[in-house]
Amino acid sequence: MRSVYALFLVALLALTMGCQTTSEEIPQEEEPIEIPEELPLQGFSVNTEFIPQQDIDVILAQQRAQGMTSTEEEVRQYIIETTVLMQEAQRRGIMVTTEEIEDRLQRDSAGLALLTQQEYEMVIEQERQERTFLLLGLQLVEQPSQELVEQTTLLYEEVLRELGYSEEEIQQEVLIYLMREEALLEAYNLQQELLTEVSVVVFP
């Protein structure tokens, strides 16, 4: 089951990197941007959330190490597109914790011990975003028939139980397996709607 989701974040990135964000010169006055006092005023805001320049620099360094040549603007755009979905998921009460992802990866992934600390943290965050986007998309799609859910559960529940999944987790995994493509499409469509209203301010 784990392999079913492996390309989700890559697919979402491929869909979104070419999209243009509608930006405003200033944020809404009633919702001031919250900038941590300990950070320098260098970065940008997505709606009222401040993103430090360091986040862009880290992604650029990781990509260069992998032979990729994204520009700073492309990385900023990717962060904007990811952030609006994460903000919407939080607004809808969808919260995936780092601890949950670490536990999930320890149960059904191999080779984590071979990663550097930076690589490990990157994998955890990618998985957390992937899981959040899938759960957000599932809220927006028409649910499959109960018969199909039951048939699919019979195929996978034994394996998932051996991996330590609870009954609730098994049901969630089955829905994601059945509706992954539809959930991805709905998450992408929602993202495009959110981008038409996003407020972005760059602090040089």
C-alpha positions as CSV (number, residue, x, y, z in Angstrom):
1,M,0.0,0.0,0.0
2,R,2.8,2.4,0.8
3,S,4.0,2.5,-2.8
4,V,0.6,3.6,-4.0
5,Y,1.3,7.1,-2.7
6,A,5.0,7.5,-3.4
7,L,4.6,9.8,-6.5
8,F,1.9,12.0,-5.1
9,L,4.0,15.0,-4.1
10,V,6.0,14.8,-7.4
11,A,2.8,14.7,-9.4
12,L,1.4,17.7,-7.5
13,L,4.6,19.6,-8.1
14,A,4.5,18.8,-11.8
15,L,0.9,20.0,-12.0
16,T,1.5,23.2,-10.1
17,M,5.0,24.5,-11.0
18,G,3.7,26.1,-14.2
19,C,0.8,28.0,-12.5
20,Q,1.0,31.7,-11.9
21,T,0.0,33.2,-8.5
22,T,-2.1,36.3,-8.3
23,S,-0.3,38.6,-5.8
24,E,-1.3,41.8,-4.0
25,E,1.0,44.6,-2.9
26,I,-0.1,44.6,0.7
27,P,-1.7,42.0,3.1
28,Q,-5.2,42.6,4.4
29,E,-5.1,45.1,7.3
30,E,-7.4,43.1,9.5
31,E,-5.0,40.1,9.4
32,P,-1.5,41.4,10.0
33,I,1.4,39.2,8.9
34,E,3.0,37.4,11.9
35,I,6.8,37.7,11.6
36,P,8.8,36.0,14.4
37,E,10.9,38.6,16.2
38,E,14.0,36.4,16.1
39,L,14.0,36.2,12.3
40,P,15.4,38.9,10.0
41,L,12.8,40.6,7.8
42,Q,13.9,38.6,4.7
43,G,11.5,36.3,3.0
44,F,7.9,36.5,1.9
45,S,4.3,36.1,3.2
46,V,1.6,33.8,2.0
47,N,-1.7,35.4,3.2
48,T,-0.7,36.1,6.8
49,E,2.0,33.4,7.1
50,F,5.6,34.5,7.0
51,I,8.1,32.2,5.1
52,P,11.8,33.0,5.8
53,Q,14.2,33.1,2.9
54,Q,16.0,30.2,4.5
55,D,13.3,27.9,3.4
56,I,14.0,28.7,-0.2
57,D,17.7,28.4,0.3
58,V,17.4,25.0,1.8
59,I,15.3,23.7,-1.1
60,L,17.6,25.2,-3.7
61,A,20.6,23.5,-2.0
62,Q,18.9,20.2,-1.9
63,Q,17.9,20.4,-5.5
64,R,21.4,21.4,-6.6
65,A,22.8,18.4,-4.7
66,Q,20.5,16.3,-6.9
67,G,21.5,18.0,-10.1
68,M,18.3,20.0,-10.5
69,T,18.4,23.6,-11.6
70,S,15.2,25.3,-10.3
71,T,15.3,29.1,-9.9
72,E,14.6,31.0,-6.7
73,E,11.3,32.2,-8.2
74,E,10.3,28.7,-9.1
75,V,10.9,27.5,-5.6
76,R,9.0,30.4,-4.1
77,Q,6.1,29.7,-6.4
78,Y,6.1,26.0,-5.3
79,I,6.1,27.0,-1.6
80,I,3.2,29.4,-2.2
81,E,1.2,26.7,-4.0
82,T,2.0,24.2,-1.2
83,T,1.3,26.6,1.6
84,V,-2.2,27.6,0.4
85,L,-3.3,24.0,0.5
86,M,-1.7,23.4,3.9
87,Q,-3.5,26.6,5.2
88,E,-6.9,25.3,3.8
89,A,-6.4,21.9,5.3
90,Q,-5.7,23.5,8.7
91,R,-8.9,25.6,8.3
92,R,-10.9,22.4,7.7
93,G,-9.4,20.7,10.7
94,I,-7.1,18.4,8.8
95,M,-3.9,18.0,10.8
96,V,-1.1,15.4,10.1
97,T,1.7,15.5,12.7
98,T,5.3,14.7,12.2
99,E,5.0,12.0,14.8
100,E,2.3,10.3,12.8
101,I,4.4,10.3,9.7
102,E,7.5,9.0,11.5
103,D,5.4,6.1,13.0
104,R,3.9,5.3,9.6
105,L,7.3,5.3,7.8
106,Q,8.9,3.1,10.5
107,R,6.2,0.6,10.0
108,D,6.2,0.2,6.3
109,S,9.4,1.7,4.9
110,A,12.9,0.4,4.6
111,G,16.2,2.2,4.4
112,L,15.4,5.2,6.6
113,A,18.5,4.5,8.6
114,L,20.7,5.2,5.6
115,L,19.4,8.8,5.2
116,T,21.2,11.8,6.6
117,Q,19.4,13.9,9.1
118,Q,18.6,16.6,6.5
119,E,17.4,13.9,4.0
120,Y,15.3,12.3,6.7
121,E,13.6,15.6,7.7
122,M,12.9,16.3,4.0
123,V,11.2,12.9,3.6
124,I,9.1,13.4,6.7
125,E,7.9,16.9,5.5
126,Q,7.1,15.6,2.0
127,E,5.2,12.7,3.4
128,R,3.3,15.0,5.8
129,Q,2.3,17.3,3.0
130,E,1.3,14.4,0.8
131,R,-0.9,12.9,3.5
132,T,-2.5,16.2,4.2
133,F,-3.3,16.9,0.5
134,L,-4.8,13.4,0.1
135,L,-7.0,13.8,3.1
136,L,-8.1,17.2,2.0
137,G,-8.9,15.9,-1.5
138,L,-10.9,13.0,0.1
139,Q,-13.2,15.5,1.7
140,L,-14.1,16.8,-1.7
141,V,-14.7,13.7,-3.7
142,E,-17.8,11.5,-4.0
143,Q,-17.2,8.4,-1.8
144,P,-17.1,4.9,-3.4
145,S,-19.8,2.4,-2.7
146,Q,-19.7,0.5,0.6
147,E,-19.5,-2.8,-1.4
148,L,-16.3,-1.7,-3.1
149,V,-14.8,-0.5,0.1
150,E,-15.6,-3.8,1.8
151,Q,-14.1,-5.8,-1.1
152,T,-10.9,-3.8,-1.1
153,T,-10.6,-4.0,2.6
154,L,-10.7,-7.8,2.5
155,L,-7.8,-7.7,0.1
156,Y,-5.5,-5.5,2.2
157,E,-6.6,-5.7,5.8
158,E,-4.5,-8.7,6.8
159,V,-1.3,-7.1,5.5
160,L,-2.1,-3.8,7.1
161,R,-2.9,-5.4,10.4
162,E,0.5,-7.1,10.4
163,L,2.1,-3.7,9.9
164,G,0.2,-2.5,13.0
165,Y,-2.5,-0.4,11.4
166,S,-5.7,0.1,13.5
167,E,-9.2,-0.5,12.1
168,E,-9.6,3.3,11.5
169,E,-6.3,3.6,9.8
170,I,-7.1,0.6,7.5
171,Q,-10.4,2.2,6.4
172,Q,-8.5,5.4,5.7
173,E,-5.8,3.6,3.7
174,V,-8.5,1.8,1.6
175,L,-10.2,5.1,0.8
176,I,-7.0,6.7,-0.3
177,Y,-6.1,3.6,-2.4
178,L,-9.5,3.7,-4.1
179,M,-9.8,7.5,-4.6
180,R,-6.1,8.7,-4.9
181,E,-6.4,10.1,-8.4
182,E,-9.8,11.8,-7.8
183,A,-8.5,13.2,-4.5
184,L,-5.4,14.5,-6.2
185,L,-7.4,16.2,-8.9
186,E,-9.8,17.8,-6.4
187,A,-6.8,19.1,-4.3
188,Y,-5.3,20.6,-7.5
189,N,-8.6,22.2,-8.5
190,L,-9.0,23.7,-5.0
191,Q,-5.5,24.9,-5.1
192,Q,-6.2,26.9,-8.3
193,E,-9.2,28.5,-6.7
194,L,-7.1,29.5,-3.6
195,L,-4.3,30.9,-5.8
196,T,-6.7,33.4,-7.4
197,E,-7.2,35.0,-3.9
198,V,-3.8,34.6,-2.3
199,S,-2.0,37.6,-1.0
200,V,1.8,37.4,-1.4
201,V,4.3,40.1,-0.1
202,V,8.0,39.7,-0.7
203,F,10.4,41.2,1.9
204,P,13.8,41.8,0.1
